[in-house]
């Protein structure tokens, strides 16, 4: 359980960074998909491409009872267009 705390903290910190960067006024401050993967340190747990070319990528961090999700949406040029967090019961 204690080993999970740094992972949860890292996920929350990354979500805060993403939230701050996605609200910036300059277009050049938005993350690309490759930059998100590099900064998070691993590829997404799952990703889904839409017919319009946009991409929704989900990074999951598991705790004992829940799964924290960082969900990022990218446009067809793979620039960040939005992000959100979710906590869901852990599937077993």
ABEGO torsion letter per residue (X at the ends): XAAAAAAAAAAAAAAAAAAAAAABABAAABBBAAAAAAAAGBBBABBBBBAAGBBBBBBBBBBAABBBBBBBBBBAAGBBAEBBBBBBBBBX
